[in-house]
Amino acid sequence: MKKIFSLFTLLLALIETGLIFSSCDKPKDIDGEHRTHIAIQKESYGPWSIMDKDGKIVVNDAYPSDVAISDVYDGVYWVRYPDYKYVLYSVDSPNKPLCDTCLAATEFATGRAIVSMKGKPLQVINTKGKVVETLSENYIKVSAFNSDGVARYESEFLDITGTLDRDGDEIKEQLLCKILPNSLGDGAMILSNGEIVDYDGNKLGYIDVNEYKIEFKDEVRFSDGLLGLQKKNSREFAFINKEGKEQFLLDGYTLCFKDGYAVIQEYYGSKVFDKKGNIVMETHNTYDRIAYLAEGKFLKEEDEMYSIIDAQGNEISKLDKMNYLYIYGVTLLGTDRFLIGHRIYDMQGKLINEIKYHRLSESPCPKELRYVNPIGIASTFAYSVDNLDMHVDMENLISRLDKRARPYIGTRTTSLNIDSLLYGALYSEKYDFSGPIFYRQGQRLLLTGSPVTCYTQSFPLPSTVDDLEVVSCIVSQFTDHFGFKENEEGWLVKEDHDKHVRKYVKVSPSILMKVICYMENLEQ
């Protein structure tokens, strides 16, 4: 008899097992053949250990319970500590870092990772922790390398995007149209105008952006030569090749292909598709599931029994019976092992080991790193404050307002917020005035001439930047280049007799960096 669950319990179980998934959302499985080990927590709130693909503990209770550990790639892995610093270790050297502590790091792919170290631009390192290349300070965003060894960068200069190879060398600078940030895969990428190009920028095909939904931040990468895109004003998904030609349509969902197959999990079972859109296998019961393993082999659950099957549905071997609720999902270990629940099997269904653990680590590594030049940010903040006058050019400020904010300007307006982009992130300026900015005369709003009394700049710092380093740079800019002096209360003060104003500046270090400037009129 099958167990009867409520809908909520079933969905919770499916989420825990990892059987509701899209392979595009699991970048760590792209390079499953390189996953030589896995990080486990043997007991609740206990320390972390490293286990090899045979289930043997090779690094025992080495890291405290409050850390997060990345995928183990060819024996190396990142440990993120509670202070959000990243340290690279190997199974051969679990207590000795392989490189300097990083502020952030991506997962490894093709033997390379992108890292951020204090006081340096973004860098490319290898699995020995050696720096392969220090990237240009103009690169404000760099993605993790994909399984082809290619990364996308975004430049501060003219908002240019481009591609890098695994040694950090530029492959292609894309000048006219942006490379969509999540579109690199399977030897191709997509531009904002709908062109499909290879990593060198050579045109392969075209997608009509008026026919398909292509959002800038969406996952729109090819897998196994196909890309699924939803048609506008429709539930249908079209699967197109690299020339932009539709191969088949599906109603209601997209797929990511691997080795010629894609699996979709629905409430009433699973479906396996080939690259022509044909259903080659399916189950028809809520509790019967199929998950892809590797090399054309699948794991199938039916009547609470598990088996490994081929693409034609032929059984290769049966697995031992397992309690459904203890399955944590399928994790590939190299090309010849997989972990399901508490058991490790080879691809022929042979039980390699049975282990007890509380949970597996979830990788803390971001898919993209941002870089901010501390001196550049400091110069922008200090220059803006030093050039500020109590009587600002109001027409210029209003012209810089977001169009959506302009209809809300009225006779009670006492402040203005101006947003712009700086280093690829939102840079905000707030002007607070001594009174209302406008008064009404008939149908028109006229300026009152109210002076600025407070000016605030804010900018979100990425995890790749040390906020105290930025504060130090800002203070140095004010004191060394613009003549501000620090008083006993910690304020930076300057009397600007040309503008007849005294300025008090406070720098607030946090994830959202703020510089606040209060102004007094020296003539009063």
Secondary structure as UniProt FT lines:
FT   HELIX           7..17
FT   HELIX           23..25
FT   HELIX           27..29
FT   TURN            30..31
FT   HELIX           32..34
FT   STRAND          35..41
FT   TURN            44..45
FT   STRAND          48..52
FT   TURN            53..54
FT   STRAND          57..63
FT   TURN            65..66
FT   STRAND          68..69
FT   STRAND          72..73
FT   TURN            74..75
FT   STRAND          76..80
FT   TURN            82..83
FT   STRAND          86..90
FT   TURN            91..92
FT   TURN            94..95
FT   STRAND          104..105
FT   TURN            110..111
FT   STRAND          112..116
FT   TURN            118..119
FT   STRAND          123..126
FT   TURN            127..128
FT   STRAND          131..134
FT   TURN            137..138
FT   STRAND          139..143
FT   TURN            147..148
FT   STRAND          151..155
FT   HELIX           157..159
FT   STRAND          161..164
FT   TURN            166..167
FT   STRAND          170..174
FT   TURN            181..182
FT   TURN            186..187
FT   STRAND          188..191
FT   TURN            192..193
FT   STRAND          195..198
FT   TURN            199..200
FT   STRAND          203..206
FT   TURN            209..211
FT   TURN            216..217
FT   TURN            224..225
FT   STRAND          226..231
FT   TURN            232..233
FT   STRAND          236..240
FT   TURN            242..243
FT   STRAND          246..251
FT   TURN            259..260
FT   STRAND          261..266
FT   TURN            267..268
FT   STRAND          269..274
FT   TURN            275..276
FT   STRAND          279..282
FT   TURN            286..287
FT   STRAND          289..294
FT   TURN            295..296
FT   STRAND          297..302
FT   TURN            303..304
FT   STRAND          305..309
FT   TURN            311..312
FT   STRAND          315..318
FT   HELIX           324..326
FT   STRAND          330..333
FT   TURN            334..336
FT   STRAND          337..340
FT   TURN            341..342
FT   STRAND          343..346
FT   TURN            347..348
FT   STRAND          351..354
FT   STRAND          359..360
FT   STRAND          368..370
FT   HELIX           374..386
FT   HELIX           394..400
FT   TURN            403..405
FT   HELIX           406..408
FT   TURN            411..412
FT   STRAND          415..422
FT   TURN            423..424
FT   STRAND          425..433
FT   STRAND          438..441
FT   TURN            442..443
FT   STRAND          444..447
FT   STRAND          452..460
FT   TURN            463..464
FT   HELIX           467..476
FT   HELIX           477..481
FT   STRAND          485..486
FT   TURN            488..489
FT   STRAND          492..496
FT   TURN            497..500
FT   STRAND          501..508
FT   STRAND          512..521
FT   TURN            522..523
//
